[in-house]
Amino acid sequence: MSNLLELKGLNRRYALAGGGQLEVLRSVDLELKSGEMVGLIGPSGSGKSSLLHCVGLLESSDEARLMIDGIDLTKADDALRTQMRLKKIGFVYQFHHLLPEFSAMGNVELPQRILGLEAAKIKDRARYLLKALGLGARLEHRPAQLSGGEQQRVAIARAMANHPRLLLCDEPTGNLDPTTSMQVFEALKSMTKKEGIATLIATHNHELASHMDRVLALKDGKLVAL
């Protein structure tokens, strides 16, 4: 099976206020296959979010080669980066960031509307994802009417709305209690496996990471397989 994500030689440095640079990532290589779920662990400040942001085209990478779904993004301009984030990459964060004025359906429909899809297909996709994530009875509820776990399920559905090939998650269950955390994780795992999405999940939860296909750790700027 070919790799959906190929990252070679990622270095990430940040300028320090007093001069000099802080090296966060050093010669990081990463490969992900379709349908694979990989955990990314490491202490705060180890570079987990920086790695996700570089892979997700939210930050520039230093001297790295990046391929996503066969597309070379090593020297991608802003327009291509924007299109890739919209069409090929989904993001899930610790906090759901749902729009409070929209229902669950409305939140999942929004990224599809930005892409300009047909109205009927937009509604069918949103309804399918929300039902698959156990929210069939909550389609028209607004975020304030949903529990924390339900809100995060809506955020997952929104991230998957445009059929992404790569899903990047930054502490997606970090704001939930242990029982709800596992329920949301199992829903996420089921959906990504079903749709063949390559998924990278940054987490402090080692128990959660143990349920993934592979676990990688960031240590001193290097990526190490566990």
C-alpha contacts under 8 A as a table, 3 or more apart, distances in Angstrom:
res1	aa1	res2	aa2	distance
1	M	33	K	7.13
2	S	33	K	6.64
3	N	6	E	6.43
3	N	31	E	6.28
3	N	32	L	5.62
3	N	33	K	4.59
3	N	34	S	7.04
3	N	69	D	7.67
4	L	31	E	7.50
4	L	32	L	5.74
4	L	33	K	5.01
4	L	34	S	5.78
4	L	67	M	7.73
4	L	68	I	5.69
4	L	69	D	4.75
4	L	70	G	6.99
4	L	165	R	7.57
4	L	166	L	7.72
4	L	198	A	6.97
5	L	30	L	7.49
5	L	31	E	5.31
5	L	32	L	4.99
5	L	33	K	6.76
5	L	66	L	7.56
5	L	67	M	5.75
5	L	68	I	4.72
5	L	69	D	6.43
5	L	166	L	7.83
5	L	198	A	7.92
6	E	29	D	7.71
6	E	30	L	5.99
6	E	31	E	4.72
6	E	32	L	6.90
6	E	65	R	7.75
6	E	66	L	5.75
6	E	67	M	5.03
6	E	68	I	6.59
7	L	10	L	7.04
7	L	28	V	7.56
7	L	29	D	5.28
7	L	30	L	4.98
7	L	31	E	6.32
7	L	55	V	7.77
7	L	64	A	6.98
7	L	65	R	5.70
7	L	66	L	4.65
7	L	67	M	6.52
8	K	27	S	7.37
8	K	28	V	6.46
8	K	29	D	4.51
8	K	30	L	6.69
8	K	64	A	5.65
8	K	65	R	5.05
8	K	66	L	6.59
9	G	26	R	7.55
9	G	27	S	4.18
9	G	28	V	5.13
9	G	29	D	5.61
9	G	63	E	6.77
9	G	64	A	4.94
9	G	65	R	6.69
10	L	25	L	6.78
10	L	26	R	6.43
10	L	27	S	4.91
10	L	28	V	4.74
10	L	29	D	6.66
10	L	61	S	6.38
10	L	62	D	6.22
10	L	63	E	6.35
10	L	64	A	4.51
10	L	65	R	7.41
11	N	23	E	7.63
11	N	24	V	7.54
11	N	25	L	4.95
11	N	26	R	4.70
11	N	27	S	5.35
11	N	28	V	6.71
11	N	61	S	6.62
11	N	62	D	5.14
11	N	63	E	6.59
11	N	64	A	6.90
12	R	23	E	6.08
12	R	24	V	5.58
12	R	25	L	4.88
12	R	26	R	6.87
12	R	50	S	7.69
12	R	61	S	6.16
12	R	62	D	5.75
13	R	21	Q	6.18
13	R	22	L	5.43
13	R	23	E	4.40
13	R	24	V	5.79
13	R	25	L	7.13
13	R	62	D	7.71
14	Y	21	Q	5.44
14	Y	22	L	5.12
14	Y	23	E	6.58
14	Y	24	V	7.59
15	A	19	G	6.83
15	A	20	G	6.09
15	A	21	Q	4.47
15	A	22	L	6.30
16	L	19	G	5.17
16	L	20	G	5.60
16	L	21	Q	5.33
16	L	22	L	6.52
17	A	20	G	7.98
23	E	26	R	7.10
23	E	221	G	7.41
24	V	46	S	6.84
24	V	47	G	5.70
24	V	50	S	7.97
24	V	220	D	7.70
24	V	221	G	5.31
25	L	28	V	6.52
25	L	47	G	6.46
25	L	51	L	7.66
25	L	220	D	7.81
25	L	221	G	4.16
25	L	222	K	6.36
26	R	221	G	5.04
26	R	222	K	5.67
27	S	222	K	6.98
28	V	221	G	7.76
28	V	222	K	5.99
28	V	223	L	5.95
29	D	223	L	7.34
32	L	36	E	6.55
32	L	38	V	7.86
32	L	198	A	6.16
32	L	199	T	7.80
33	K	36	E	5.44
33	K	198	A	5.82
34	S	165	R	7.55
34	S	196	G	5.27
34	S	197	I	5.40
34	S	198	A	4.69
35	G	192	T	6.47
35	G	193	K	5.01
35	G	194	K	7.74
35	G	195	E	7.30
35	G	196	G	3.98
35	G	197	I	4.72
35	G	198	A	4.92
35	G	199	T	7.33
36	E	193	K	7.36
36	E	196	G	7.69
36	E	197	I	7.06
36	E	198	A	4.99
36	E	199	T	6.16
36	E	213	D	6.47
37	M	189	K	7.55
37	M	198	A	6.14
37	M	199	T	4.67
37	M	200	L	6.03
37	M	201	I	7.54
37	M	212	M	5.60
37	M	213	D	5.44
37	M	214	R	6.97
38	V	199	T	6.18
38	V	200	L	4.97
38	V	201	I	6.23
38	V	209	A	7.91
38	V	212	M	5.78
38	V	213	D	5.75
38	V	214	R	4.88
38	V	215	V	5.66
38	V	216	L	7.30
39	G	200	L	6.00
39	G	201	I	4.91
39	G	202	A	6.01
39	G	203	T	7.04
39	G	209	A	5.22
39	G	212	M	6.21
39	G	213	D	7.82
39	G	214	R	6.19
39	G	215	V	4.52
39	G	216	L	6.03
40	L	48	K	6.99
40	L	200	L	6.91
40	L	201	I	5.71
40	L	202	A	4.44
40	L	203	T	6.21
40	L	209	A	7.68
40	L	215	V	6.00
40	L	216	L	4.98
40	L	217	A	5.67
40	L	218	L	7.49
41	I	48	K	7.27
41	I	202	A	5.88
41	I	203	T	5.54
41	I	204	H	5.96
41	I	205	N	7.97
41	I	206	H	7.54
41	I	209	A	7.86
41	I	215	V	7.39
41	I	216	L	6.29
41	I	217	A	4.77
41	I	218	L	6.51
42	G	46	S	5.86
42	G	47	G	7.96
42	G	48	K	6.99
42	G	203	T	7.90
42	G	204	H	6.95
42	G	217	A	5.48
42	G	218	L	5.23
42	G	219	K	6.91
43	P	46	S	5.56
43	P	204	H	7.37
44	S	47	G	7.71
45	G	48	K	7.54
46	S	218	L	6.14
46	S	219	K	6.82
46	S	220	D	7.11
46	S	221	G	6.75
47	G	50	S	5.02
47	G	51	L	6.09
47	G	218	L	7.05
47	G	221	G	6.98
48	K	51	L	5.24
48	K	52	L	6.37
48	K	202	A	6.29
48	K	218	L	7.14
49	S	52	L	5.03
49	S	53	H	6.03
49	S	170	D	6.87
49	S	202	A	7.51
50	S	53	H	5.07
50	S	54	C	6.16
50	S	59	E	7.74
51	L	54	C	5.23
51	L	55	V	6.19
52	L	55	V	5.19
52	L	56	G	5.85
52	L	168	L	6.58
52	L	169	C	7.95
52	L	170	D	7.66
53	H	56	G	4.94
53	H	57	L	6.06
53	H	58	L	4.89
53	H	59	E	5.43
54	C	57	L	5.14
54	C	58	L	5.92
54	C	59	E	4.87
54	C	60	S	6.01
54	C	61	S	5.70
55	V	58	L	7.69
55	V	66	L	7.61
56	G	59	E	7.71
56	G	85	R	6.96
56	G	89	I	6.80
56	G	168	L	7.22
57	L	60	S	6.81
57	L	81	R	6.05
57	L	85	R	7.21
61	S	64	A	5.96
64	A	74	T	6.63
65	R	72	D	7.89
65	R	73	L	7.42
65	R	74	T	4.92
66	L	72	D	6.16
66	L	73	L	5.35
66	L	74	T	5.05
67	M	70	G	5.89
67	M	71	I	5.34
67	M	72	D	4.60
67	M	73	L	5.70
67	M	74	T	7.23
68	I	71	I	5.30
68	I	72	D	6.83
68	I	73	L	7.32
68	I	166	L	7.97
69	D	165	R	7.08
72	D	75	K	7.80
72	D	76	A	7.71
73	L	76	A	4.76
73	L	81	R	7.82
76	A	79	A	7.97
76	A	80	L	5.92
76	A	81	R	6.25
77	D	80	L	5.56
77	D	81	R	6.27
78	D	81	R	5.03
78	D	82	T	6.11
79	A	82	T	5.21
79	A	83	Q	6.33
80	L	83	Q	5.07
80	L	84	M	6.10
81	R	84	M	5.17
81	R	85	R	6.26
82	T	85	R	5.24
82	T	86	L	6.28
83	Q	86	L	5.10
83	Q	87	K	5.99
83	Q	88	K	7.89
84	M	87	K	5.20
84	M	88	K	5.05
84	M	89	I	6.36
85	R	88	K	5.79
85	R	89	I	4.80
85	R	90	G	6.99
86	L	89	I	6.46
86	L	90	G	7.71
86	L	111	P	7.64
86	L	115	L	7.40
86	L	162	N	7.40
87	K	115	L	7.91
87	K	162	N	6.03
87	K	163	H	7.22
87	K	164	P	6.02
88	K	162	N	7.73
88	K	163	H	7.20
88	K	164	P	4.28
88	K	165	R	5.17
88	K	166	L	6.26
89	I	164	P	4.97
89	I	165	R	6.19
89	I	166	L	4.89
89	I	167	L	5.75
89	I	168	L	7.43
90	G	159	A	4.61
90	G	160	M	6.10
90	G	164	P	5.72
90	G	165	R	7.94
90	G	166	L	6.27
90	G	167	L	4.61
90	G	168	L	6.16
91	F	159	A	5.54
91	F	167	L	5.88
91	F	168	L	4.99
91	F	169	C	5.83
92	V	96	H	7.32
92	V	155	A	6.57
92	V	156	I	6.20
92	V	159	A	6.39
92	V	167	L	7.65
92	V	168	L	6.34
92	V	169	C	4.61
92	V	170	D	6.35
92	V	172	P	6.02
93	Y	96	H	6.19
93	Y	169	C	5.78
93	Y	170	D	4.88
93	Y	171	E	6.17
93	Y	172	P	5.15
94	Q	170	D	6.08
94	Q	171	E	4.88
94	Q	172	P	4.46
94	Q	173	T	6.15
94	Q	174	G	5.66
94	Q	175	N	6.12
95	F	152	Q	7.62
95	F	172	P	7.48
95	F	175	N	7.03
96	H	151	Q	6.47
96	H	152	Q	5.49
96	H	155	A	5.46
97	H	155	A	7.60
98	L	107	N	6.62
98	L	143	P	6.83
98	L	151	Q	7.60
98	L	155	A	6.78
99	L	102	F	5.73
99	L	107	N	6.53
99	L	143	P	7.58
100	P	103	S	7.64
100	P	142	R	6.34
100	P	143	P	5.65
100	P	144	A	6.95
101	E	142	R	6.88
102	F	105	M	7.63
102	F	106	G	5.11
102	F	107	N	5.85
102	F	142	R	5.91
102	F	143	P	7.74
103	S	106	G	4.89
103	S	107	N	6.19
103	S	139	L	6.88
103	S	140	E	5.00
103	S	141	H	5.10
103	S	142	R	4.16
103	S	143	P	6.84
104	A	107	N	5.27
104	A	108	V	6.45
104	A	130	L	7.96
104	A	138	R	7.18
104	A	139	L	5.30
104	A	140	E	5.87
104	A	141	H	5.89
104	A	142	R	5.91
104	A	143	P	6.95
104	A	154	V	6.17
105	M	108	V	5.30
105	M	109	E	6.01
105	M	123	K	7.58
105	M	126	A	5.94
105	M	127	R	6.84
105	M	130	L	7.76
105	M	139	L	5.42
105	M	140	E	6.24
106	G	109	E	5.01
106	G	110	L	6.15
107	N	110	L	5.46
107	N	111	P	7.92
107	N	154	V	7.59
107	N	158	R	6.52
108	V	111	P	6.73
108	V	112	Q	7.60
108	V	126	A	5.47
108	V	154	V	7.10
108	V	155	A	7.79
108	V	157	A	6.22
108	V	158	R	4.27
108	V	159	A	7.92
108	V	161	A	6.24
109	E	112	Q	5.39
109	E	113	R	6.26
109	E	122	I	5.84
109	E	123	K	6.60
109	E	126	A	5.88
109	E	158	R	7.48
109	E	161	A	7.34
110	L	113	R	5.08
110	L	114	I	6.39
111	P	114	I	5.08
111	P	115	L	6.44
111	P	158	R	7.22
111	P	161	A	6.86
111	P	162	N	6.95
112	Q	115	L	5.04
112	Q	116	G	6.40
112	Q	117	L	5.92
112	Q	122	I	6.10
112	Q	161	A	6.51
112	Q	162	N	5.97
113	R	116	G	4.89
113	R	117	L	5.93
113	R	119	A	7.88
113	R	122	I	7.28
114	I	117	L	7.91
117	L	121	K	6.93
117	L	122	I	6.43
118	E	121	K	5.35
118	E	122	I	6.14
119	A	122	I	5.06
119	A	123	K	6.38
120	A	123	K	5.36
120	A	124	D	6.20
121	K	124	D	5.03
121	K	125	R	6.04
122	I	125	R	5.33
122	I	126	A	6.23
123	K	126	A	5.15
123	K	127	R	6.01
124	D	127	R	5.24
124	D	128	Y	6.01
125	R	128	Y	5.12
125	R	129	L	6.19
125	R	161	A	6.76
126	A	129	L	5.36
126	A	130	L	6.17
126	A	157	A	7.37
126	A	158	R	7.91
126	A	161	A	6.70
127	R	130	L	5.31
127	R	131	K	6.03
127	R	136	G	7.54
127	R	139	L	7.33
128	Y	131	K	5.31
128	Y	132	A	6.03
129	L	132	A	5.06
129	L	133	L	6.19
129	L	157	A	5.57
129	L	160	M	7.92
129	L	161	A	7.60
130	L	133	L	5.09
130	L	134	G	6.42
130	L	135	L	5.10
130	L	136	G	6.07
130	L	139	L	7.10
130	L	153	R	7.71
130	L	154	V	6.77
130	L	157	A	6.20
131	K	134	G	5.08
131	K	135	L	5.01
131	K	136	G	4.19
131	K	137	A	7.96
132	A	135	L	7.35
132	A	136	G	7.72
132	A	191	M	7.61
133	L	136	G	7.99
133	L	153	R	6.43
133	L	157	A	7.58
133	L	187	A	5.92
133	L	188	L	7.88
133	L	191	M	7.73
135	L	138	R	5.12
135	L	139	L	6.48
135	L	150	E	7.36
135	L	153	R	7.99
136	G	139	L	5.97
138	R	141	H	5.28
138	R	146	L	7.95
141	H	145	Q	5.89
141	H	146	L	6.93
142	R	145	Q	5.44
142	R	146	L	6.86
143	P	146	L	5.22
143	P	147	S	7.98
143	P	151	Q	6.10
144	A	147	S	7.84
146	L	149	G	7.96
146	L	150	E	5.65
146	L	151	Q	5.92
147	S	150	E	5.09
147	S	151	Q	6.12
148	G	151	Q	5.13
148	G	152	Q	6.32
148	G	176	L	6.87
149	G	152	Q	5.18
149	G	153	R	6.31
149	G	176	L	6.83
149	G	180	T	6.00
149	G	181	S	7.45
149	G	184	V	6.53
150	E	153	R	5.03
150	E	154	V	6.36
151	Q	154	V	5.13
151	Q	155	A	6.35
152	Q	155	A	4.85
152	Q	156	I	6.24
152	Q	172	P	7.66
152	Q	173	T	7.90
152	Q	184	V	7.45
153	R	156	I	4.99
153	R	157	A	6.23
153	R	184	V	6.59
153	R	187	A	7.90
153	R	188	L	7.96
154	V	157	A	4.99
154	V	158	R	6.12
155	A	158	R	5.02
155	A	159	A	6.20
156	I	159	A	5.06
156	I	160	M	6.33
156	I	188	L	7.09
157	A	160	M	5.12
157	A	161	A	6.01
158	R	161	A	5.06
159	A	162	N	7.49
159	A	164	P	7.81
159	A	167	L	7.61
160	M	163	H	5.54
160	M	164	P	5.98
160	M	167	L	7.86
161	A	164	P	7.59
164	P	167	L	6.80
164	P	197	I	6.98
165	R	196	G	7.51
165	R	197	I	5.03
165	R	198	A	6.30
166	L	197	I	5.60
166	L	198	A	4.88
166	L	199	T	5.89
167	L	197	I	6.66
167	L	198	A	6.18
167	L	199	T	4.68
167	L	200	L	6.41
168	L	199	T	5.95
168	L	200	L	5.10
168	L	201	I	6.12
169	C	172	P	5.72
169	C	199	T	7.58
169	C	200	L	6.18
169	C	201	I	4.61
169	C	202	A	6.10
170	D	201	I	6.04
170	D	202	A	4.90
170	D	203	T	6.69
171	E	174	G	4.98
171	E	201	I	7.03
171	E	202	A	5.56
171	E	203	T	4.78
171	E	204	H	7.25
172	P	175	N	7.68
172	P	201	I	7.67
172	P	203	T	7.68
173	T	176	L	5.46
173	T	181	S	5.09
173	T	182	M	8.00
173	T	184	V	7.12
173	T	185	F	7.19
174	G	181	S	7.52
174	G	203	T	7.50
174	G	204	H	7.88
174	G	205	N	7.96
176	L	180	T	6.03
176	L	181	S	5.33
177	D	180	T	5.47
177	D	181	S	5.78
178	P	181	S	4.93
178	P	182	M	6.30
179	T	182	M	5.42
179	T	183	Q	6.41
180	T	183	Q	5.00
180	T	184	V	6.11
181	S	184	V	5.30
181	S	185	F	6.11
182	M	185	F	4.95
182	M	186	E	6.06
182	M	208	L	7.28
183	Q	186	E	5.24
183	Q	187	A	6.29
184	V	187	A	5.11
184	V	188	L	6.14
185	F	188	L	4.99
185	F	189	K	6.03
185	F	208	L	7.77
186	E	189	K	5.01
186	E	190	S	6.05
187	A	190	S	5.22
187	A	191	M	6.28
188	L	191	M	5.35
188	L	192	T	6.16
189	K	192	T	5.36
189	K	193	K	6.07
190	S	193	K	5.36
190	S	194	K	6.12
191	M	194	K	5.03
191	M	195	E	6.17
192	T	195	E	5.18
192	T	196	G	5.81
192	T	197	I	5.03
192	T	198	A	7.38
192	T	199	T	7.29
193	K	196	G	5.07
193	K	197	I	6.44
194	K	197	I	7.97
203	T	206	H	7.43
203	T	208	L	7.92
203	T	209	A	7.24
205	N	208	L	5.33
205	N	209	A	6.33
206	H	209	A	4.87
206	H	210	S	6.17
207	E	210	S	5.24
207	E	211	H	7.17
208	L	211	H	5.66
208	L	212	M	7.45
209	A	212	M	5.48
209	A	215	V	6.41
210	S	214	R	7.94
210	S	215	V	7.25
212	M	215	V	6.92
214	R	225	A	7.85
214	R	226	L	7.69
215	V	225	A	6.30
215	V	226	L	5.68
216	L	223	L	6.46
216	L	224	V	5.52
216	L	225	A	4.57
216	L	226	L	5.74
217	A	223	L	5.65
217	A	224	V	5.13
217	A	225	A	6.37
217	A	226	L	6.92
218	L	221	G	5.99
218	L	222	K	5.47
218	L	223	L	4.71
218	L	224	V	6.24
219	K	222	K	5.26
219	K	223	L	6.48
219	K	224	V	7.08
